[in-house]
Amino acid sequence: MTTTSSHRLSEQFLEAAQVLLRALQLRDRACCADHGLSPTQWHTVRMLLDEGAQPMHALAERLRVTRSTATRVVDLLEKKGLVRRRSAPRDRRSLQVGLTRHGEEVCRELLSSLEHASAQMLLRLRPSEREACVRSLEQLARAAGRWSDSYLPVDALRSLRPEDGEVNWFNE
């Protein structure tokens, strides 16, 4: 591949990725809003659904936000009846945050909405294109440094704002 064609391919990739990411972001925001959640709140309840109750400090670390930001998010989720704070079993001074039954229901409903929206997008492609698209996205995710035990590519985050290690992905 020549430098010119490589450059052109990189430009095409960048433009396509930006359009796709923006479309997904807008779709996610709309689905979240339909369920009364901000994207940050969604990310929090989804992580709690996947990983179970978390100490507040660990929740902040996993979300890559300050403890005060995590506290504000949890306060709002608690007011909505989606999460509950409890003393940690081994250290009663430490608080753990976990989903309520209602929180689990809302989280599963929102996840179903997002999956349905993704399915609708994929239905616009031919069946063979769908499979190739998903395989390519999986390969790109691996190439970008995403790994299964982390919600966010931590190394990529640090490269974005190395001075404090915190990135607010959700403009909140």
Disulfide bonds with the S-S distance in Angstrom:
none
